Amino acid sequence: MEHEDRIASLKRRVAELDAFNYTVAHQLRAPLLAMSGFARAVEEREGDRLTPKGRTQLRRVISASLCMERLIDDLLTLARASHIALEKQPLAVDEIVRDMLRDLRQAYPATRVIVSELPMIHGDPMVVRQVFVNVVGNALKYSHLAPEPLVEIGLGPKGEFIVRDNGIGFAQEHADALFTPFERMTADPAYPGTGVGLAIVKRLIERHGGWIAARSRERGPTEVSFSFGEAD
């Protein structure tokens, strides 16, 4: 009984924290959009009158506001991830992944991407697409500076999905932290991000009844495996 009470209490605290995060992020959005909008207006209308130093500082304000917008979007998605209503249906994962890659690959034209044959599953289309966008997006980002960047998308021996890359990697003892909000494996500006993307993936995939894990070593390669539950 005591154990069940602790679990219930923990669930309430998590729900309260998610609600708090959602409220704070939502309330920050309006003033942030106003600030970035005014900054862009100043750049457009008054930019020619500013000194070089003034233009540089204004660009920094705009850049910082864009970073904050991305963080707020990620926080809102993270807060919603544990509570979304799932609408599972038959999905052709191969089509979802190839459609998703048409958008993602534009930023990484030098990366070779190999996609093996992927199966039909029973899943929520929004969840499945978002998981692949975040996981494959990470693989593309962290491998794009490799001499011959490569990302592979396929299946493991038990039918789980696997995304491999030959990027910078990370020490295996830090694998769990990979799925913790705001934990990043590197502060190198060549690999920007908010540190929330894989935390969103973990919540979405667990909400879907599945699991996710990562294996790597420093200087790579990295392998992320996951299942959406039931019979993928």
N, C-alpha and C positions, 0 to 999 in steps of 0.2 A: 504493500500500500504506500509506504513511504517512497519507494522507488518510483511508483507511478505518479505520485504528487510532484516529485522533483522533475520528472519528464514534462508534466503538464505545465509546471511553473516555467521551465526553460522554453517551452514552445510559446508561452504567453510573452516572455521577454523578447524572444526573437521577433514575434509579430509586432510588438510595440516598437522595437528598434526599426523594423522595416517601415512601419507607418511614420515614424519620426523622420527617417531618411527621405521617404517620399514627400512628406510635407515640406521639409527644408529645401529639398532640391526644386520642388515645384514653385515655392515662394521665391527662390533665387532667380528663376528663369526670367521673369518679367523685367526686373531692374537690370539684369545682365544684358538682355537683348536691347534695352534702351541705351545702355552705356556703349555697347558695340555699335549700335546704329548711329548714335551721335558722333562717335569717333570716325566712322566711315564717311559720314556727311562732312565732317571737318576736313578729312583728307581730300575728298572730291572737290569741295568748294573753295577751301582755303589753302590747299597743299602748296600751291605755287608761291604763296606769301611766307611760308614757313622757312626757317633756316634749315640747312641739312641736318643739324642736330635735332631740331624740332620734328622734322619728318621721321627721323629714325626713332625718336621716342614715341611718336604717334603710332608707328608701325608696331612697336613693342606692345602698346596698349591693345591694339587690334588683335595681335597674335595671342596675347594672354587671354583676351576675352573668348577667342575661338577655342583655346584649350579648356577654359572653364565651361563653355557650352558643351563640349564633348564629355567632360566629367559629369556634368549634371544629367545629360542624356543617359550615361552609363549608370548613374545612381538610380535614376527612375526605372530603368530596365531591370536593374538588380532587385529593386524593391518589389517589382511586379512579378519577377520570375517564379517566386514560390507560390503564387496565388492565381496564375492564369488558368482560365478554363480551357481544357484540352478538347480538341475536336479531331480525334483520330480517324484516319481513313487510309485506304490503300495508296501508297506513294512509290513512285519510281525514283529511287535515290539517285540513280545515274543521271536522270534528266535534271534533278535539282542541283546536283554538283556541277554539271557542265554549264548550266545556266548561270550559277553563282560565279563560276570561274571567268566567264566573259567580262564581268565587272571587275573582279579582283585583280586579274592579270594585267590590266592596263597600266597599273603602277609598277609592275615588275616584268617588263618585256624580256629581260635576259634570263629569267628563271625557266628552267625546263620543268614541266609538270606532267607526270605520268598518272593516268587514271585507269585503274583496272575495272573490269566489269563489276558493277554494283547491283545489289538485289532490290526487289520490291519489299517494302516493309509496311506495317500498319502503324501509322504515327500521325502526329499533329504537324502539318506542313510548316507552320511558323517556327515551331521548336526545332524541327529537323534542319531547316534552312539556316536558322540563326546559329545553331551549333556548328555547322560546317563553315559558315562565314567566319566565325570567330577562331575556330581551330585552324582552318586552312589559312586565314589571314595572318595569324601568328607565324605559321610555318613560312609563309612567303616573306614576311617582314624580317624574321631573324635569320634567314638564309640568303637574303639578296646580296650581301657583300661577300659571299663565298666565291672562290675562283670559278667554280662551275655550279651555280645555285641549282638545287634540285629538290622538288617536292613530289612525294608519291602518295597516292590515295588508293587504298584497297581494303582487303579483308584479311583478318587473322585466322588462325586455325580453327577457332570456335565460332566463326561467323561475325566476330566483332569488327567494327570499322577501325582502320589504322591510317594515321597521317604521319608520314616520316619526312624529315628535312635534314639537310646537311649543314645547318647553321651553327651558331655559336655555342649552343647547348648550355647545360648547367649541371652543377654537382647533384648527384642523385639524392643526397640527403635533403635537398631543398624541394623535392618533387611535390610534397603536400602543400608547401607554401605557394606553389604555382596557382592554386585554385582559391587562395585567400585574397579578399579584396585589398587593393593597394599594395600588394607584394609584387615587386618587379625583380627580375633576375639581373638586370643591368640598368645603370643610370646613363649609359651612353646615349647622347642625343641622336645618334644614327638609327636608334630603335625607339621611336616615340610611342607613348601610350599612357593610359590612365591606371593600368594595373587592375582593371575591373573585368576585362573581357572574359577571361577564363573562369572567374568566379560566377559570372552570369551563366556561362555554359554549364558549370557544375549544378547550379540550382535548377536550370531548365531540364537537364537530363535526368536528375534525380526526381523532379516533379513528374517526369514522363515514365518513371519506373526503371531507369537504367543506371549506368555507372560510367565513370571515366577515370583514367589513370595515365601517368606519364613516366617514361623512362629516358634517361639521357646521361651524358657525362660532359665535362667541360670540353669545349671545342667540338661538341657534337659527336655523332648525330643525335637527333631527338625523335622519339616515337610517342605519339599520343594515341591511345586506344580507347574506344568507348562503344557502348551498346545503348540502344533506346529501350531496352527491355523487351519482354515477351520473346517472340521468335523473330529477331532481325534477319 
